[in-house]
Amino acid sequence: YSLLALIVSGLLFWLARERLQRKEAMQKMRSDIATNLHQEINTALSNINILSEMAKIKAGKDIEKSKEFIEQIHGKSQTMMIAMDDMLWAISPENDSMEKSVVRMQEFIDATNNRYGSHIEMLAEEKVKLLQLNMHLRYEAFVLFKDAINGLLKAGIRNCNIHLRIEKQQLLYII
């Protein structure tokens, strides 16, 4: 009985340790994303501060140049708000599934279609929605997806179909 109790105790200890390690790994991932967010915010706010100082200096002398600086401030602050929203969305525990990431991708496509008058469609296989990726990989996949869409738009492509699929255990974007 003592041997059996020792084995059960050892098993329970091992399970508790594994659970704690998984929890710590998830917390580290969330912390890393928060650190990246902090760095991006810091950089963007520094740029905005410098541009606002330059706009203030030029306001009395060169109004057109001042307007250019203000437009840059607007662009940088809007980009920062979008990046913050994406990171905060990624670290939220309720979004810890690939299915939610696919929905977020579709929302981005819908917003892009409305903003640019484009016709981008996305098809995601069911296997993609069931894919088990950690938070960091889902965030990176989403950022890569957004960058690809924005790159297509900059290249002048307004009509395309995107197919998300899994092939050989890897997520593929087929455009």
C-alpha positions in Angstrom: 0.0 0.0 0.0 2.9 2.3 0.8 4.4 1.7 -2.7 1.0 2.4 -4.3 0.5 5.6 -2.3 4.0 6.7 -3.3 3.4 6.1 -7.0 0.0 7.9 -6.8 1.7 10.8 -4.9 4.5 10.9 -7.5 2.0 10.9 -10.4 0.0 13.8 -8.8 3.2 15.7 -8.2 4.3 15.3 -11.8 0.8 16.3 -13.1 0.8 19.4 -10.9 4.3 20.3 -12.1 3.4 19.9 -15.7 0.3 22.1 -15.3 2.4 24.8 -13.6 5.0 24.7 -16.3 2.3 25.1 -19.0 0.8 28.0 -17.1 4.2 29.7 -16.7 4.9 29.2 -20.4 1.6 30.9 -21.3 2.4 33.7 -18.9 5.8 34.2 -20.4 4.3 34.4 -23.9 1.8 37.0 -22.7 4.6 38.9 -21.0 6.7 38.8 -24.2 3.8 40.2 -26.3 3.2 42.9 -23.6 6.9 43.8 -23.8 6.7 44.1 -27.6 3.6 46.3 -27.2 5.4 48.5 -24.8 8.4 48.9 -27.1 6.1 49.7 -30.1 4.1 52.3 -28.1 7.3 53.9 -26.8 8.7 54.2 -30.3 5.5 55.5 -31.8 5.0 58.0 -29.0 8.6 59.3 -29.4 8.0 59.7 -33.1 4.7 61.5 -32.6 6.4 63.8 -30.0 9.2 64.7 -32.4 6.8 65.3 -35.2 4.5 67.5 -33.1 7.4 69.6 -32.0 8.5 70.1 -35.6 4.9 70.9 -36.6 4.7 73.4 -33.7 8.0 75.1 -34.9 6.8 75.2 -38.5 3.2 76.3 -37.7 4.1 80.1 -37.8 6.5 80.0 -40.7 5.6 77.1 -43.1 1.9 76.1 -42.8 2.2 73.5 -45.5 5.1 71.7 -43.9 3.3 71.9 -40.5 0.3 70.2 -42.2 2.6 67.4 -43.5 3.9 66.8 -40.0 0.4 66.7 -38.6 -0.6 64.2 -41.3 2.3 62.0 -40.3 1.3 62.2 -36.7 -2.2 61.1 -37.6 -0.8 58.2 -39.6 1.5 57.0 -36.9 -1.1 57.3 -34.2 -3.6 55.4 -36.3 -1.1 52.6 -37.0 -0.3 52.4 -33.3 -3.9 52.1 -32.3 -4.4 49.3 -34.7 -1.2 47.5 -33.5 -2.3 47.9 -29.9 -5.7 46.5 -30.7 -4.2 43.5 -32.4 -1.8 42.8 -29.5 -4.4 43.2 -26.8 -6.8 41.0 -28.8 -4.1 38.3 -29.0 -3.3 38.2 -25.3 -6.9 38.0 -24.3 -7.6 34.5 -23.0 -11.0 34.4 -24.7 -9.3 34.5 -28.1 -7.2 31.4 -27.5 -8.3 29.5 -30.5 -7.5 29.4 -34.2 -11.2 29.6 -35.0 -11.3 33.1 -33.3 -8.2 34.0 -35.3 -9.9 33.1 -38.6 -12.9 35.2 -37.6 -10.5 38.1 -36.9 -8.9 37.6 -40.3 -12.3 37.8 -42.0 -13.1 41.0 -40.1 -9.9 42.5 -41.3 -10.7 41.5 -44.9 -14.2 43.0 -44.6 -12.8 46.3 -43.2 -10.2 46.4 -46.0 -12.8 45.7 -48.7 -14.9 48.6 -47.3 -12.0 51.0 -47.0 -10.4 50.4 -50.4 -13.3 49.2 -52.5 -11.5 45.9 -53.1 -13.0 42.5 -53.5 -10.9 40.1 -51.4 -12.5 36.8 -50.4 -11.1 34.3 -47.9 -11.9 30.6 -47.6 -10.6 28.7 -44.6 -10.7 25.0 -44.4 -12.3 23.5 -41.3 -8.9 21.9 -40.4 -7.4 25.4 -40.1 -10.0 26.3 -37.5 -9.2 23.2 -35.5 -5.4 23.9 -35.6 -3.8 24.1 -32.2 -1.3 27.0 -32.2 0.0 28.8 -29.2 -0.9 32.5 -28.7 2.4 33.8 -30.1 2.1 31.7 -33.3 -1.5 32.8 -33.8 -0.5 36.4 -33.4 2.4 36.1 -35.8 0.1 34.3 -38.3 -2.4 37.2 -38.1 0.3 39.8 -38.5 1.8 38.0 -41.5 -1.8 37.7 -43.0 -2.4 41.5 -42.6 1.0 42.3 -44.1 0.3 40.1 -47.1 -3.1 41.8 -47.7 -1.6 45.2 -47.3 1.3 44.3 -49.7 -1.2 43.1 -52.3 -3.1 46.4 -52.0 0.1 48.4 -52.3 0.9 46.4 -55.5 -2.5 47.5 -56.9 -4.3 44.2 -56.6 -8.0 44.8 -55.8 -9.5 41.4 -56.6 -8.2 38.1 -55.1 -9.1 35.0 -53.3 -7.2 33.7 -50.3 -7.3 30.1 -49.3 -6.2 29.1 -45.8 -5.3 25.4 -45.6 -3.1 22.9 -43.8 -0.7 20.9 -45.8 1.9 18.6 -44.3 1.1 20.0 -40.8 1.7 23.6 -41.8 -0.6 26.5 -42.3 -0.5 27.8 -45.8 -1.9 31.1 -47.3 -2.7 30.5 -50.9 -3.4 33.7 -52.8 
